[in-house]
Amino acid sequence: MPNALAGETSPYLLQHAHNPVDWLPWGDEAFRRARAEDKLVFLSVGYSTCHWCHVMERECFENPAIAAVMNRCAINIKVDREERPDIDAAYMAFVQATTGQGGWPMSVWLTPDGKPVTGGTYFPPEDRYGRPGFPRICEELARLWQEDRERVLESADRVMVHLRGQTAAVPEPTGVAGPGVFDEYLSNCASAHDASCGGFGGAPKFPRPVVLRALLQIADRHGLATPDGALAADLACHTLRAMAAGGIHDHLGGGFHRYSVDRHWHVPHYEKMLYDQAQLALAYLDAWQITRDQVHRLTAEDIFRYLLDTLRDTGGAFHAAEDADSLPTAASKHKLEGAFWTWTMDEVALSLGTDAGLFAAAYGIEPDGNARPESDPHGELAGRNTLYQASTPKDLANRFGLSEDDVRQRLKAASDTLLAARAKRPPPHRDDKIVTAWNGLAIAALARGARVLDRPDLAQAAETAAGFIRDHLWADGTLYRSFRGRRGTASGIPADSVCLISGLIELHAIRPNGDWLAWAAEIQAHLDATCWDDSLTGYVMRPSATGETLLAIRDDHDGAEPSPNHLAAENLLKLSGLLDHPGHLRRAETLLRAGTPLLESHPFSAPVLVAALDLHQRGVIKIQVPANLPAATAVPLRETYQPRAVLTNGDGPDVIACENNVCRIWNG
């Protein structure tokens, strides 16, 4: 029988709707039951494409004996972290503070008023991996709640006091940081750079496109002819080329996997996220504009192919993610990470015949598989191959006695054949919910791609996605977080507003006669009114339990997604230029002042704020573009890298660039 999750919209919650656990969604009813039954609350947080979430479900939540322990010992709540990032952030702060690490699934035991007692991430079904077994923890905590409640409550109160003190500890805003930040950021990147393989640090390696885009902006700041400018561009472009060649890039279907488990970008964690695709597309567009290296342009186009062909919803917005795990065959009982994306030598030979040797040499396919033991501790990928660019067309031409054109044509035909064969495999799970923030990033990438690449289809896709968000997730002046079949109940967090505003600014550049800029200004006003916190000098999330705010959380880290406060600073500077609104400029400067201690101590953790600081110091360039430009003007305007530019419509025959109240005819 289904549990109470059966009526939810989240794919993650619906995955657990038939567990024998008596799951409840987050809400007052769950905590009311905890008080009525005098039990602790067990909170499990994850997301639908999370590998270890699947493992814990299979081992614990689908086990009737363990489920019986859970139901007896606690009231059990499931939360999709992508629908409720505020709840996730509040309790992740506790888990990280008490265990020194975080991740998903996140497992936290709470008092009936929502205060955390203890927690962690994945717990095995019995004692192993140096971790206590999950049912044993459940029973011990239930015993402590009944026999030593005063100590449990005192501990929970101390934890909340500590966490609230930490989140309130924001340095007093001083002046806006100086230009030394850019030298320090470049130095941080250079010292962490992997000179052999690209990227920063060792394994695992995450793309972090915000780091690369800030480097490219610094290259523009210094000029490519200067040593610092050349270094910044090289660090970014070396990494982008290495990722494009690596197994983290899906060479058949397009787009990028989540991260590489090795330093070579060779073996990925195969999950694919919308926010990665959007931000990487922007980075590759930037790199192509700076270098004219066709690798960057082709990779950006490849990402857009994946967005349009695979992640686009029938309504025009974009789905959240694809899972890493899938069934190897339709008859298989268990999913395997990478099954959909990887190949054995026999599969390639059967599909390609005489061209199998050429394809295997091009993409590193080996008879025993190319997933290395250190990248695959459980041997799940034994005999299977991840495709990566192992040889250049020139090397292949020499080796096989072909012309380079013949090599390219035969590899293209072979790739098409394998892509068609792959389409017949059981597909990975698709998280088909529509997340406002991630769609905002996708709209920005599509709109920028439409302009830079002269792609009307991308412009239409961006506008259709924005229209979907406005029609379905903007109601009575409130922006909502997610949609799947119907609008979710959770209001948007600051990230939803700032990412969407960023997308609308880019959409205005290609559709200046629409009302996208006016809508962006309206969202910004709502964000200012509802999420600004003077005491924390920024935009905050305020998750609550049982009617009480748990924490006021100010996000200041540019990780897989940009910090809303950092991206807001950039948005506000651009809106100030587009709308001639001094209030937006003042608020941007307030955010920059608040970020000065972080910029001066750890700029590598705040690349979006580094880019916003550069935009503030050098100034926004407002470019007024008339309709029906001749190609002689349109092409250089489109292809010139201009990280400080905002585009809008203009009168007359000329392109006018305005900076610091001085306007001139744009001459490229």
N, C-alpha and C positions, 0 to 999 in steps of 0.2 A: 504494500500500500504506500502511496506517496505520502511524504511528510509535508510540513507547512511551507516548504520552499516551492512546491509545485505551482503556485500562483505568481511567482516572481518573473521578472523580465531578464535577469542576468543569466547568460549561458553557464557561468560558473555555479550559481546557486541551483540551476536546473540540473546540472550534472549530479548534484547531491540529493535531488528530490526523492530518489528511491533508495537511499541508504537506510539501513535499519535504525540509524540514529534519529532521535526525535528533534531534528533541527528546527530552529526558528530563525526568521530574518531579524536583523537589528531593529529594535523598536521598544516602545514602552511595555508591550505585552510580555516580552521575554523577561524583562527585569521584574515586572509585577509577579510573574510566576515564580521567579527565584525567591522573592520575598515571601510569597504565600507558601511555598514548599520548603523554605528555609534551606536553600542550597546555594552553593557558589555557581557562577556562570562560567562556562567554558566557551571562549571565543576563538574561532578558527577563521583566519583571514588568508585568502589566496586569490588566484585568478585562473581563468579557464585554460590557458595555454602553459601553465606552470608545471614543469616536469615533476618536481618533488611533491607538489600538491597531489598529482596523480598517484605517486607512490604511496603517500600516507593514506589517501583514500582507499587504495587497493588493500593495503596491509591492515588498516585500522577501522576505517569508517564503514567498509563493506563487510567486516567481520562481525557476525551476529553476537558472538560472545563479548567482544570488546564494546560493541554498541550497547549491549545490556549494561555493562559497567558504566559507560558514559551516561546513559539515561537514568541510572540509579543514583549516580554521584553528583550530577550537575544539570543545570539548564543549558542547553547547547545552542550556540548562535553561529551562523555562517555569514560571512561578509565578503563580498567581492571588492577587493582593494581598488579596482579600476572604477567601480561605481561610487565607492565611498573612500576616496583617498584621505579624507579628513580623519575618519575613524582609524584607518590604517596608520596614519602618521602619529596620532596620539599614542597608540599602544606600541608602535615600533620604537618610539622614543624611550619607552619603559624597557623594552626588551634589549635595546642596544646599551642603555645605561646600566643594566643589571647583568648582562651576559657578555658584553663587549662585541657582539656581532648581531646581525639581523638577516632577514631573508624570509622566503615564503616556501611552505606554509608558515604562517605565524600562529603560535599557539599560546594563549594567555588565559589564566584563570582570574576572574574578577569577583569582587564582592557584589551583593545584590544592588548596590548603588553605583556600580561601574568602576570602582577603584581596582587597579591591578594588584594581584597578590604574588604571582610568579608567572614565568613564561619562558618561551624559547621559540624554536622554529620547528623543524621536523623532529618527531619522536618515533622510534621504532616500536613494533608491537611487543617486543620483549627486550630485555637488557642486551644491548650490543652497541658496537661502535663507540664504546665509552659513554653511552647515554642510557639512562634508566628507561625501562619499558613504559609505554604510554599508559596501559591500564593500571600499572602499579602507582604511577603518579596520580592518576585520577582518584584511586581509592585512598591514598595517603592524604591528599589534600582535603577530601571529604571528611576524613577522620579528624584532621586538624581543625576544620571548620566547626565540628561538633564539640571537640574536647578542649581546644585551646584557642577559642574564638578571639579572646581579647588580644592575644599576641598577633593574630592574623590581622585584625583591624588596625592595631597600632602600626604594624609594618606597612599596611596599605596607605594609611594617613601620612606616614613619613615619606613614602615614595612620592605621593602626589605633591607634598610640600616641596620636595627636592625638584621634581620635574617642573613645577610652576615657577620655581626660582630660576631654573636654567633657562626656560623659554622667555622669561622676563628680562634676562640679563643681556640687553642690547646696549652696545657702547653708545655714549653720548655723541650725537652727530657733531662733527667738526667742519672743517672746510672740505671742498671737493679735492680729491687726490690730484697730484701733479703728474707730469709726463714721465717721471721715473718708473711709474707702474708698468709702462709698456716695455721698458728695458728689462725689468724684473720678470715679467710674464714671458718674454722671449727667452730669457736665460733659463727659467724653469722648464720651458718646453724643450730647449736644446739639451739640457742636462738629462732629461728623462727620455729623450728620443732614442729609439732603437735604430742605430745607423744602418744595420743590416736589413731589417725586415720592415722598418717603418712602425709607426705607432709610438706609444709612450709607456715605458715600463715593460715588465715581462708578462707571462701568461697568468690568468686569462687576459685577453685584450678586447676592450670595448671600442667601438668606433669613435664615440664622443665627437660628433660633427661640430658641436659648438666650439671646441678647442681649435679645430681646423679653420673654421670661418673667422675666428678672432685673429688667428695667425695671418690669414690672407688680408684682413683689414689692416693689420700692422704693416704688412708688406706694402700696401697702398699708401699708408701714412708716411713711411720712410722713402718709398720709391724703389722699384726693382733694381735700379742701377746702383743702389747703395749696399754695402755689406749686410747691414741689418735687414733691409728689405729683401735682399736675395735669400738670406738665411731663413726668414719667416716663410717666404713662399716655398722654399725647398722642403722645409719640415712638413708643411701641409701637403704639398703635391706628392712628395715621396710616399707619404702614408696613404693618400687617396689612390695612387697607382697600385700600391701593394695590396690594398683591400680589393680593388677591382680585379686584380689577377688571382686573388686567393679563393679558398673554398668558402669563405664567409659570403662571397657573392654567388648567387644562384645563376650559373652560366646558361642554364636552359630556360628557366621561367622568369628570370629577372628579379631584381630586388636583392636585399641583403638579409642574412640571418642575424640573430641577436648579438652574438659575440664569438670570438675565436677562443677555443680552449688551449691553443698553443700559440707561441709567439710569432709563428710564420703566417698567420691568418689562414691556416690550412684546414683544420678540422673545426667546424663551428658547433655551437649550440644552435640547433636548427630552427628554433622558434623565429617567427618573423613578426615584427611589430610595425604598425602604421607610423608611429612617431619617428622610428628610425628611418623609414623610407623617405618621409617628408624632409627631415633635416639633412639627410645625406644628399638628396636631390639638390637642395640649395647649395651645399658645399661643392658638389661637382659642377654646378652651373658657375659658381664663383671662380673655381679653378680654371674652367674652360675660358671664361672671359679674360682672365689674367694671362694664361699661357698659350691659348689656342691649341692645346694638346687635344687631339681628337679622342683620346682615351677618356678624358673627362666628359666631353659632350656625349659620347656614345653610352657611357655609364649612366649619365643622367637620363637619357632617353630610355635606357633599359629599365630604370626604376619607374619611370612614368608608364611604361608598358605593363609592368606588374601591377601598379595601382589601378589602371583602367581595366585590365583584363581579369584580375583576380580579386582585388579588395573592394571594388566598387559595388555598392548596394544598388538594387533595382531603383531605389528612389533618388540615387545620384550622390549620396554621401558615401563615406568609406568605413569599412569594417575595421575592427580593432587589431586583429592578429590572426596568425595561423600557428597551430601547435607544432612542437618539435616531434611529437610521437604520432605514429600511425600503425595500422596493421600491415605487416609485410605482404600478406595475401588476403583475399577475401575469406579464406578458410581459417586464417590464424585466430587464435584465442586471445593473444596478448599483443599489445602495441609495443613498438620498438622505436627508440629515438633514432631519427634519421632514415627510417625505412623508406619513406616516400622519396627522399632526396638523393639516395646513394645507389651505387651500382656495383654488381660483381662483374668480373671480366667476362664470364660466360654470358651474362645478360647483354653486355655490349656487343660481343661477337655474334650472338644470335640476331640482334636487331640490325647490325651494320654490315655484316658479311665482310667483304674485302676491304672496306674502309675502317674496320675495327682497329687495326694496327695504327693507322694514322691518328685516329681519334684518341686512342689510348696514350700515344706519345704526346699528343697535344695537351691532354688534360690529366696526366699523371696517374693513369689507371694501372694498377699492378695486380698480378694473379692472386696474391695473398691479401689484397686490400691495402689501402694507404693510410688507414687510421692507426696512428701509433699507440702503443700500449699506455704511455703516460697520458694520452688524450682520451683513452677509453678504458678506464680501470676495471669495468665489469665484462669486457670482451664482447659487448653487444654489436660492435661494428666489424667483427672479425670477417675477413673476406670481402668487405664492402669498401667502395671507393667514393670519396668526395671529389667532385670535379674542381680542378684548379688549373691555371695556365702554367704548364710545366715547360713549354717550348714556344718560341716565337714562330710565326709563319716563315720567316727567312730560314731559321734552323731546320724546320720541317721540310721546306723545299729542297734544301741541300741533302737532307737525309733520305728523302723518298724520291729524289729525282723529278720533282715537279716544279712548276712555276709558283710564285707566291699567290697569284690570282687563283690558280687551280686549288691550292691548299685552302684558301679562304672559302671558295665555293663548295668544296667537298666537306669541309668542317661545318659550314652552314647547313648543308643538306643533312649531314649526320645529326646535328643538333636538333633539327626539326623532327627527324625520325624518332630520336630518343624522347623528345618532349611529347610527341604523340603517344609513345609507349607508356611514358610516365603517367599520362592522363588516364590510363586504364587501371592504374593502381588504386587501392583504397586511399582516398584523400585524407590528409590530416584534418583534425577538427578545426573549424573556423569559428573564432569568436566574432560573431556577426553583430555585436552591439555597436552603436555609433556613439563615440565619445566626442563631446564638443571640442575639448582642447586639442585633441589629436587631429580632428578634422580642420580646425583652424590652421594647424601647421601644414596640413596637406593642401589647403586652399592657398596658402602663401607660396608653397613650392610650385603648384600648378600654374598659378598666375604669373610667377616669375619665369617659369619655363615657357609659358605662352609668349611672353614678351621677348625673352632672350633667344629662343629657338624659332620664333615666328610660327607658332603652332596654334592655330585657331581652335583645334579640338581640345587642347589643354585649357584655353580660356573658357570654353563652354563648360568643361568639367568643373572648373573652379567656381563658376557662377552658379551652376546647378547645385553643387554641394552647399554653397553659402545659402542659396534659397531654401534648401531642405532644413538647414539649421534654423533659419529664421521662421520657417513655417511650423516646425515641430518642436523646437527647443527654446523658443523665445516667446514668452506669454506674459502679458500684463506687466511688461517692464522687468521681468525676471528671466535670467538665463538658466537653463537646466543642464544637468551633467550628461545624461545618456538617454538613448532611445533604442528600443528593440521591440518592434511591433506596436509599441506605444511609448509615450514619454515616461521616463523613470520619475520617481517621486523626489529624488535628491536634487536640491538646488546646486547650481554650479559653484565651484570654488574659484579663487582668483586665477588659477591657471587657465580655466575655461575662458574667462573673459579676455585675458591678455593674449592668449594664443589666437583666439578668434579675431581680436582687434588687429593683430599682426597680419593675419590673412586678409582682412578687409582692406588694410592699407595697400597691400600688394594688388588686390583685386581692383581697387580704385585706379591704380596706375594703368590698367588695361581697359577698364570700363568706367571712365571718369564721368560719364553722363548718367550713370546709375545713382542710386542713393546709398551706396555702400559706405562712403565716408561719413555720411550723416548717421548711419546706424552705428558705425564704430564710435563716433562721439557720444552717442546715446548709451552704449554699453560702458564706455569709460566713465560717464557720469554716474551710472548705477554702481559700478565698481567702487568709485570714490565714496559714494554715500553709504555703502553697505559693508565694505571690507577694509577700509582704511582704519588703522589704529595709531593714534597720535603717540601713545606711550611706547609703542614698538617701532614707530617711524616706518610704517610700511603696510602692505596688504597682508591680512592674516586669515587663516582658517580657524573656526571656533567649534570644533566637534563637541557634542554634549551627550550625556547619558543621564537618564531619569530627570531631565529638565535642568541639569546643572552643566555649565561649560567645564569640560575637562581641562583643556589647555587652549591658549591662544598661540597658534603656531605660525611663525614667520619663516617661510622657506627661503634660504639664502645659498643654495647649492645648485650649480649648473651640472647636472648629471645626465642621465638618459633623456631627461626633459629639462628645458631651461627653467631657472627660478622665475616664478611670476613677478617678483620684485625687480629682477634684473631686466627681463623682457619688457616690463612696464616702463622702466626708465627709457628704453629705446623707443617704445611706442609713443610715449609722451613727447619726446623730442621731435619725432616725426609729425605727430598731430599738431604740435605747436607751429611747425613750419607750414603745414598744409592749411591750418585753420586760423593762423595768426592769433593764437590763444595764449596769452602770457601766463595764465594759470597753469596750463599744462607744463610750460617750461619751469615754473617754480616748483611744481611737484616733482618733476624729473630731477631737478637739482637737489631737492630734499632727499630723494632716494640715493643719489650719488654721494651726498654727504654722509648718509647713514652707512653706505657701503665702503667708505674710505678705510676704516680699520681692516676690513677683509681684503680690500684691494692692495693695501700696503704690506699685509702679512702673508696672504695666501692667494695671489691673483690667479694661479692655475685652477683653483676651485671655482672661479667666477669669470669665465671667459666672456659670457654675455654682458656682464657689467663692465669688463674691460672694453668691449666694443662700444657700449653706450657711453663710456667716458671719452673715448676717441671721438664719437659723434658730437658730444657736447663741446669738446675742446676745438675741433676743427669746424664744427657747424654743419647744419643741414643745408643741402642745396635743393631748392625747390625748382623743378624743371616743368615749365608749362609747354605742353605739346599740342599743337593744333591737329585737327583731323586731316587725313589724306596727305601724309608727308611723302615727298618723293623718296625713292629708294636711297639716293645719295646721302640723305640725312637720316632716314629711318634705320638703315643698317648699322652705321657707326654708333648711333644712339642706343640701339638695341644691344650691341655686342661689346660696348665699353663697360668695364667694371667700375661701378660707381657706388660704393657702399654707403655714401652719405646722401645719396639722391632720393627724393620722393617725387613722383610724377603725378601731374594733374593736367586737366585740359587747359588750353590757352587759345587766345584769339590771334588773328593775323596769320601770316604765312610762315613765321619763323619760330624756331624753338628758343624759348627764353629761359635762361638759368639765373635764378635769384639767390644770392648769398649775402648775409649781413646787410640787407637792405640795398644791395647793389645788384642791378639786373643787366644782363648782357645777352647778346645772341650766342647760343651754344654753337661752338665750332668743332666739337669732338675732342 
